[in-house]
């Protein structure tokens, strides 16, 4: 049945299967996990909260966000965890064309992430906050670079789209993502449902709408049904948060060194297998602070790593490693341009993570403060695992800054 919902030719669909969702982009199936907002009135004035799109790190899956996402959903924030190629419920390498090796390319995954953010924005009525950790931060940053390229080529920050009444449904309601192509896939029946006839998109009694004064900044004003709402086009996210993410090679020599390292790691995981490789991986200085986690946390972390297959991990190194990123200079330029356009950019590093604290320091200096850089106490490389409450509090602040504010009476 799954093959019946695949779309060809670059179209995008979404599928709902309980809380686990499949997202198809140009023939590649990406896994998605969703947490509905369970406190719709948690925000002042009942403002519609900006949702969050979370992207995990290497050898992880959506479940790495469970604790943070559950806390945020209880605070009224809808969360979506996007799974990278070969990870979690996303498709893994096959002999055929879907997914081929190209599905693991950094830029392909970045384009898929941008397409997913557009769907979330279209469904929620406000662009999401995009959060990427480590490898996921690499993909999110590459997505930002692609979006910035569109802006430089004359793309507009906003596009006018017809208001979806689903964006104004009660937040506790079982809403579904609608497709860019204009159709909704029902996960139970795998049937095609017109947006015009879907009960999930039936008109609401509310007469207010969202009106954009800037990317991710909206005011509520009374109007009639059918009016337009401004949404981001080139940049389909209202804020960007990078957690322990690299910024790209400083020069050609650094790029080549990273390429050699990543291909060596790919060969190692193929030769040794996942279990032996992950034993070595967990022993890297980068993850030293994770030895302080309790036994249950460490077991879950290891189980998640062992759930991967060697070829997917190897292709992730070869085709989406740091050597495939835009240059450090280009990345910093992109982040500064987004900040200048009114899209908040934050960089988080753990206090115990010496390597990425240096990255944060470099970014703070090079961006001249345009990017908000924060060092989280008592955390290492994986802040959202080691200090989940502090991490969640930071995200809540970012979401609050991007959440539409009701107009004054």
C-alpha positions in Angstrom: 0.0 0.0 0.0 2.9 2.4 0.7 3.9 2.5 -2.9 0.4 3.8 -3.8 1.0 7.1 -1.9 4.4 7.8 -3.5 4.4 10.8 -5.7 6.7 11.3 -8.7 8.1 14.2 -10.5 9.1 16.4 -7.5 5.7 16.6 -5.9 5.4 16.4 -2.2 2.9 14.5 -0.1 2.3 13.8 3.6 0.8 10.7 5.2 -0.6 10.3 8.7 -0.2 7.1 10.6 -1.0 7.9 14.2 1.8 10.0 15.5 4.3 8.7 13.0 4.1 10.4 9.6 5.8 9.7 6.3 6.9 12.6 4.1 7.6 11.9 0.4 9.9 14.2 -1.5 10.9 13.4 -5.1 10.4 9.7 -4.5 12.3 9.6 -1.2 10.4 8.7 2.0 11.4 10.7 5.1 10.1 9.7 8.5 8.4 12.3 10.7 7.1 12.2 14.2 4.5 14.6 15.5 3.5 15.9 18.9 0.2 17.8 19.0 0.0 20.9 21.2 -2.1 19.8 24.2 -2.4 23.2 25.9 -4.1 25.4 23.3 -4.8 28.2 25.8 -1.3 28.3 27.3 -0.3 31.4 25.5 -1.5 34.9 26.3 -4.6 35.8 24.4 -4.8 32.3 22.9 -2.2 33.3 20.3 -1.5 30.6 17.7 2.0 29.3 18.6 4.7 28.9 16.0 5.4 25.2 15.6 8.9 23.6 15.8 10.7 21.4 13.3 13.4 19.3 14.9 16.2 17.6 13.1 18.3 14.9 14.9 22.0 14.1 14.7 24.0 11.3 13.1 22.9 7.7 14.0 19.8 9.1 15.8 16.1 9.2 15.1 13.0 11.2 16.0 12.8 9.7 19.4 15.9 11.6 20.5 13.5 14.6 20.8 10.8 12.8 22.9 11.5 14.5 26.2 11.9 18.0 24.9 9.0 17.7 22.4 6.6 16.3 25.0 7.4 19.2 27.3 6.9 21.8 24.5 3.7 20.2 23.3 2.3 20.4 26.9 3.2 24.1 26.8 1.1 24.6 23.6 3.8 24.1 20.9 3.2 21.7 18.1 6.4 19.8 17.3 7.6 17.7 14.3 10.8 15.7 14.2 12.2 15.2 10.7 14.2 12.0 10.2 17.2 12.2 7.8 17.8 9.7 5.0 18.6 6.2 6.3 17.7 7.1 9.8 14.6 6.1 11.9 11.6 5.5 9.6 13.2 7.1 6.6 14.0 5.0 3.6 17.3 3.1 3.6 19.6 2.2 0.7 18.3 -0.1 -1.9 19.6 -1.6 -5.2 16.9 0.3 -7.1 16.4 4.0 -7.6 14.4 4.8 -4.5 16.2 5.7 -2.4 19.4 5.9 -4.4 22.7 7.3 -3.1 21.7 10.8 -4.2 19.0 10.8 -1.5 21.7 11.1 1.1 23.2 14.2 -0.5 23.4 17.1 1.9 21.7 19.5 -0.6 19.0 17.0 -1.5 18.1 16.6 2.2 18.2 20.3 2.7 15.8 20.8 -0.1 13.5 18.2 1.4 13.7 19.9 4.8 12.7 23.3 3.2 9.7 21.6 1.5 8.6 20.1 4.7 8.9 23.4 6.5 6.7 25.0 3.9 4.0 22.4 4.5 4.2 22.9 8.3 3.9 26.7 7.7 1.0 26.2 5.4 -0.9 24.0 7.8 -0.1 26.0 11.0 -0.6 29.5 9.5 2.8 30.6 10.8 6.3 29.5 9.7 8.0 27.0 12.1 11.1 27.5 14.2 13.7 25.2 12.6 16.1 23.4 15.1 19.0 21.3 14.0 21.4 19.3 16.2 24.9 18.3 15.0 24.4 16.6 11.6 20.8 17.8 11.7 22.2 21.3 12.2 24.4 20.8 9.2 21.3 20.0 7.1 19.4 22.9 8.6 22.3 25.3 7.9 22.5 24.0 4.3 18.8 24.6 4.0 19.3 28.2 5.2 22.1 28.7 2.6 19.8 27.5 -0.2 17.1 29.8 1.0 19.5 32.7 1.2 20.6 31.9 -2.4 16.9 32.3 -3.5 16.7 35.6 -1.8 19.9 36.8 -3.6 18.4 35.7 -6.9 15.4 37.9 -6.3 13.1 35.6 -4.2 10.7 37.3 -1.9 10.7 36.8 1.9 7.0 36.3 1.8 4.4 34.9 -0.5 0.7 35.4 -0.5 -1.2 32.2 0.0 -4.9 31.6 0.5 -5.7 31.1 4.1 -6.1 27.5 5.2 -9.0 27.2 7.6 -7.0 24.4 9.3 -4.7 27.0 10.6 -7.5 28.3 12.7 -8.9 25.0 14.0 -8.6 24.4 17.8 -5.1 23.4 18.6 -6.1 20.1 20.2 -7.9 18.9 17.1 -6.5 16.1 15.0 -5.2 18.3 12.1 -3.2 16.8 9.2 -0.5 18.2 7.1 -1.7 19.2 3.6 0.4 18.6 0.5 2.0 21.3 -1.5 0.3 19.7 -4.5 -3.0 20.6 -2.9 -4.1 17.2 -1.6 -4.2 15.4 1.7 -3.3 11.8 2.2 -5.4 10.0 4.7 -3.1 7.5 6.5 -5.9 5.1 7.4 -7.4 4.7 4.0 -4.5 5.8 1.8 -7.2 7.7 -0.1 -6.9 11.0 -1.8 -9.1 13.7 -0.3 -9.7 17.1 -1.8 -8.9 19.9 0.6 -12.2 21.5 -0.3 -14.2 18.6 0.9 -12.0 17.5 3.8 -13.6 17.9 7.2 -10.2 18.7 8.7 -10.3 21.8 6.6 -13.9 22.8 7.1 -14.4 26.6 7.7 -14.3 27.7 11.3 -16.6 30.1 13.0 -13.7 32.4 13.8 -13.5 35.7 11.8 -10.0 36.7 12.7 -7.0 36.1 10.4 -3.3 36.3 10.5 -1.6 39.2 8.8 2.1 39.4 8.2 4.1 42.5 9.1 7.4 40.6 8.7 8.6 37.0 8.6 7.1 35.1 11.4 5.6 38.3 12.9 1.9 38.7 12.6 -1.0 40.7 14.0 -4.6 39.5 14.4 -7.2 41.6 12.7 -10.9 41.0 11.9 -11.7 40.1 8.3 -13.9 37.9 6.2 -13.2 34.3 5.3 -11.1 33.7 2.2 -8.6 36.6 2.7 -5.0 35.9 2.2 -2.2 35.4 4.7 1.4 36.2 4.1 3.8 33.2 4.4 7.5 32.8 3.8 8.6 31.5 0.4 12.3 31.5 0.0 12.7 31.2 3.8 10.0 28.9 5.2 11.0 29.2 8.8 10.5 32.0 11.3 13.7 31.3 13.3 16.8 29.1 13.1 18.4 27.3 16.1 21.6 25.4 15.6 22.8 23.1 18.4 26.4 21.9 18.3 26.6 22.2 14.6 29.6 22.9 12.4 29.7 25.9 10.1 31.6 24.3 7.1 35.2 24.1 6.0 37.3 27.2 6.5 39.2 26.6 3.2 39.9 24.0 0.5 42.6 22.3 2.6 40.1 21.9 5.5 37.5 20.6 3.1 39.8 17.9 1.7 40.9 16.9 5.3 37.2 16.6 6.3 36.5 14.6 3.1 39.4 12.1 3.8 38.2 11.7 7.4 34.6 11.1 6.5 35.4 8.6 3.8 37.7 6.8 6.3 34.9 6.6 8.8 32.5 5.3 6.1 35.0 2.5 5.3 35.4 1.8 9.0 31.6 1.3 9.7 31.3 -0.9 6.5 34.3 -3.0 7.6 33.6 -3.3 11.3 29.8 -3.3 11.4 27.5 -1.0 13.4 28.1 -2.4 16.9 31.9 -2.2 16.9 31.8 1.1 15.1 29.4 2.6 17.7 31.6 1.3 20.6 34.4 3.4 19.1 32.1 6.3 18.3 30.8 6.6 21.8 34.3 6.7 23.1 35.3 9.9 21.2 36.2 12.9 23.4 33.2 14.7 21.9 30.8 12.4 23.8 32.8 12.2 27.1 30.1 14.1 29.0 27.5 11.5 28.1 29.2 9.0 30.4 27.6 11.0 33.3 24.1 10.1 32.1 22.2 7.5 34.1 22.3 3.9 33.0 18.8 4.0 31.4 19.7 7.1 29.3 22.9 5.5 28.1 21.1 2.3 27.2 18.5 4.1 25.2 21.2 6.2 23.5 23.1 3.0 22.5 20.0 1.2 21.4 19.1 4.1 19.1 22.6 4.0 17.6 22.5 0.3 17.0 19.2 0.6 15.2 21.0 1.9 12.2 22.5 -0.1 9.3 26.1 0.3 8.2 25.4 1.4 4.6 23.1 4.2 5.7 25.7 5.5 8.1 28.5 5.2 5.6 26.5 7.1 2.9 25.7 9.8 5.5 29.4 10.3 6.1 30.3 10.3 2.3 27.4 12.4 1.0 26.3 14.6 3.9 29.5 15.0 5.9 31.0 18.4 6.8 33.1 18.4 3.6 29.9 18.7 1.6 28.8 21.9 3.4 29.1 25.4 2.1 32.2 27.2 3.3 32.4 28.6 6.8 32.5 32.1 5.3 29.4 31.5 3.2 27.6 30.0 6.2 28.3 32.9 8.5 27.3 35.3 5.7 24.0 33.5 5.3 23.2 33.6 9.1 24.0 37.3 9.2 21.7 38.0 6.2 18.9 36.0 7.8 19.3 37.9 11.0 19.3 41.2 9.1 16.0 40.2 7.4 14.4 39.8 10.8 14.8 36.0 11.1 16.3 35.3 14.6 19.3 33.0 14.5 20.6 31.2 17.6 23.6 29.0 18.2 23.8 26.7 21.2 26.9 24.9 22.5 27.4 22.9 25.7 29.9 24.2 28.3 31.7 20.9 28.3 32.0 20.7 24.6 35.3 22.4 23.9 35.2 22.0 20.2 31.8 23.6 19.6 32.3 26.3 22.2 35.1 27.5 19.9 32.7 27.4 17.0 30.2 29.5 19.0 33.0 32.0 19.9 34.0 32.3 16.2 30.4 32.8 15.1 29.8 35.4 17.8 32.9 37.4 16.7 32.4 37.0 12.9 28.7 37.8 13.0 29.4 40.9 15.3 26.6 39.8 17.5 24.0 39.4 14.8 23.7 35.7 15.8 22.7 35.0 19.4 25.3 32.5 20.7 24.7 30.8 24.0 26.8 28.4 26.1 24.6 26.0 28.2 26.1 25.1 31.6 26.7 21.5 32.6 26.1 20.2 29.0 28.3 18.5 26.5 27.7 18.0 22.8 24.0 16.8 23.1 22.4 19.6 25.0 18.8 18.5 24.5 19.7 15.1 26.0 22.0 16.2 28.8 20.2 19.4 29.9 16.7 19.0 28.4 14.9 21.4 30.7 17.4 24.3 29.9 17.2 23.4 26.2 13.4 23.4 26.2 13.3 26.7 28.0 15.5 28.3 25.4 13.2 27.0 22.6 10.1 28.3 24.4 11.7 31.8 24.4 12.4 31.5 20.6 8.9 30.3 19.9 7.4 33.1 22.0 9.4 35.6 19.9 8.0 34.1 16.7 4.4 33.6 17.9 1.8 36.0 16.4 0.6 38.6 18.9 -3.1 39.5 19.1 -3.9 43.0 18.0 -4.7 45.6 20.6 -8.5 45.8 21.2 
